Amino acid sequence: MKPSPYQISAFTHAARERSFSKAAAVLGVTQSSITQHVAKLERIVGAQLFLRRREGLELTRAGRELFEISDRLRTLEQLIEEKIDDYGALSTGHLQIIANAPRPALPIIARYIALYPQVQIEFTLFGWKAVMDQLREREVDIAIVVEPEVSEGLYTRDIGTTRYKAFVSPEHRLAKRRSISLKDLRQEVVILPEDGSLTQRVVKAKAAKLGFAFSRMIKTATFPVVKEAVLHGVGVGFMLEGGQFPSSNLVTIDVEEMPERYRICLVTPSDKRDLRLVKSFCEVAADASYG
């Protein structure tokens, strides 16, 4: 038995939204219609496609493999619809955007919604590894990330540069220093994002090159958590220059061994780059030079 277009559409939107009810709202049908179509598709496939969690739907391995194909099909359908509509005015729509730091993502989003106020934006911060994983799994439309991995099927556009700096609270003993060496931090509490983050890899590699490892280290989820820890006087944090909203309660210090600048990139699945919402966001990001 072949799956119907309705079953594929119900599954794809449920996978995109991680919710049967949200998929039903997008498609303008009842939730029971979505669940019935997905159940029939699971019988045809012979495998469970979703795990029902309290926080939402989670794709199984079979579901992820099917979604990678069905989402490409839906993207192609969107391109056809937009072509037929002759790329009509950007009056409605929805974009899922993620980033590994608040800035420059949020300033770009602010500029975008000023130009296109009817477009719905869903924005979330994740660690660097989670950003790359979600891009590869096609769970988002756009990511703004520092030094993304080169991956087949992803379109990458440079929108600026940044570098890493050390951050401390004004009361910290190093607060009056304009620059420091990583060696100065050997006995300090060092605050870094989670395992797999670009920041942690860079900082640890620099320390290893100097012949030591940090003995007192705290790992957090994202840059905002690093910032909060620094503000509370927990220790010395490493963050991207300009990656957070400026704060008079944060002291920025140059790190002698970390002068390199890193690319800030906008990344999207290659086949989504010509979708009018994605394309318009890319254009706004390109106009907002950063770094």
N, C-alpha and C positions, 0 to 999 in steps of 0.2 A: 504494500500500500504506500502511495506517495503522500507526503505531507501537503497540506493545502497552503496557499499564500496567507490565509488568515492565521493559521497555526504558526507559521514562520514569523509573521508580523507580531503576533501576540508574544511569542518567545523573545524576539529581539528587543521589543520595547520593555518587557519585564526585566530583561537582562540589563538594558541601559539604565533603567530607573531603579533597579534593585527593589521593585515593589510591584505587586499585581494591581493595587489600587491606583498608583500613579500611572502605570501603563494604560489602565482603563481610561483615566482622565485624558491622557494624551490622544488616545485613539477615539475618544467619544463613545465608548461602549461600557457595558457593565463589568464589574470585577469578576462576576461568575463566568462571563463570556471568556475573559482572559484565562482564568484558571482551567476552564474546560478545554480550550484550545491547547494550552500547555500540557495538560494531562494526556490528551490524545496524541500530541507530538511525542511525549515520553514513551507512550506505548509503541508507537511506530519505531522510534529509535531503539527501544529496548533497554533504556537506561534512564536513571534519574538525572534531570538537568539542573535542578535547583535543590539546595538545602534550605529549609525554612527556619530562619533564625529570628529571635525576638527583635533584633536590630534591623532586619530586612532579609532579602534573598541573597544567597551566596551560590555562585555557579559551581557545579561539580566539574570534574575534569572533562567529562563528555560535554557539559554545558559550555565550558570555555572554548573547546575546540569547535563546537557548532556556532557559537557566537562570533568567533573570529571571521567566519565565512558569512553568516547572516547579516552581521553589521556592515560588512563591505557591500552586500547586496542592497541594504537599506540606504547606505550612503549614495550608491549609484542611482537609486530611485529618487532620492532628494535632488541630486544633480539634474535628473531628467525633469522633475517637477519645476525646478527653478528655471530651466531652459525654456520650458513651455510658458511659464509665467513671465518670460523675458526679464528675469532678475528684477522682479517688482520691488517696490519700496520696502525698506527694512522696518516694518511696523511691528512685527511680532517675532518671537523665536526664543530659543533657550540655548545657552552655552554653559558647558561644564569646564571650568578652568581650575587648574591646580598649580602650585608653585612650591619651591623649597625655601622661600623667604618672602616676607610681606611686600618688600619693595625690590624691583620696580613694578611688580604685578598690580598692586592696589592703585597706584597713580594712573597706570594705563587703563585699568577698569573704570576708574572715576571719569577719565576723559571719554571713554567709550560710551558709558551710559548717559553722559551729557549729550552726546551726538545721537544716540539711539535709545531713548528712555523707555521704549516699550519692550526691549529685549531683556529677558530674564537671565540673570547671571547666578550661577552656583559656584562659589569659590571656596577652596579648602587648601590648607597648608599640610604638606607631608614632608618627611625626610627625603633626601636625594634618591635613595634606592627605591622607595615606594613610588616616587614620581615616575621613575623609569619603568618600573613594573607595570604601573597603570597605563602608561603610554603603549607599551608593547601589547598589553591585553585589551587595548582599545576601550578602556573604561572612561576616558575623558576626551574632550574635543581639543583642548589646548593646554600645554604646560609651559610655564616660564621657569627655566632651570639653568643653573650654572654648570658649564662644561658637561653637556649631555653626552651619553654614549652614542657613537655612530651606529645606527641600526637600520637594516633594510626595512623599508616600509614606513620610515619616519622622515618627515620634512623638517629641516632645521634652518632657522633664520637668526643671524646674529642681530641683537638689538642694543648691545652695549658691553662694557667691561666693568670689572670690579676687582677688589683684592681683599685679602684677609687682614684683620687687625685684632689686637687684644683689647678687651674692654674690662674696666674695673669700676667699682663704686668710688665716689669722691673721697671716701674715708680710707680707701685701701692704701697700704704703704707705698705702692708703686704709682699712685695717682698723679704725682707731680713729674713723673718721667715722661719725656717726649718720645723716647724709643727704648726698647728693651731687647735683650737676647732671650731666646728660648731657654738658655742655661739659667737665666735669672728666675725661672719658674719651676726649677726642679723640686723645690720644697713647697710650692704653692698648690692649692686645690685648683685643678684645671677643669673647666666645664666645657664639654664638647657634645655635639649632637650624637645620635645613636650610631650603633655599628653599621657600617656600610655607607655612611655619609661621606661626601667628598671632603668636608672639613676635617673629620677625624682622620681620614687617610692622609691628607696633606700634612697636618700637624704631627702625626705620629712618624711619618716618613722623615720630616725635617729633624725631629728629635733623634731618631735612629741614626741619621747621618752625622749628628753631633756626638753620637756614642752613648746615649742614655734613653731611658723610658720614663715617663711621668709616673711617680709612685702614688700620687693622690689625684684621682680623676673621677669626675662624675659625668655620667652619660644621660642625656635628655632626649626628648622626642624631636623637637624642632627649634629653630632659632628663637622664636618668642619665649620658649621655656628657658633657653640659655640666658636671654635678656633678663627675665624675671629672677633667675638665680643670681645673676650679677647684681641686680638692683637690691637684692636682699643680703648682699655681702657674703655670699657663699664662697666665691673665689674669683678666678680670672677666666673670662669667657673668650672664645674665638668666634667671631662673626664676620660676615661680609660687610665691607665698608658701604654705608648707605642702605644696607639691607633691612633696617628697622627705621621707624619714624624717629627723628632726632629727639634726644632727651637730655636735659641739663643734668640729670642724675647719673649719666653714663660718661665715663672718661675714656677717650679713644687713644690708644698707644700704638705707634708703629712697631713692627717686629722686624729686627734686622735681617733675619733669615727668610723673610716672607715678602719680598718686593714684587713678586710676579702678579700680573693681572690675568684674570680669568674671564672667559666669554660668558655673557648672559645671553641665553638663546630662547627664542620662542619655538616650540616643537609641537607638531600635530601629525597624526597619521597622514601619509602622503595623499591618500585618496580623498581626504576631507579638506585639503587646503583650498579647493575651489568652491566649497560650499559658501554661500554668500555671507553667512554670519561669521564663519571662520576667516574668510578672506577679508571682510571688513575689519575684524579685530586685528589681523596681521598688519593691515594698512595703518591703523591707529598706532599700533606698537612701533612700527617703523618710523612714524613721524615723531614719536616721543623718544628722541635720542637719550641715552642714559650712560653715564660713566665716561 
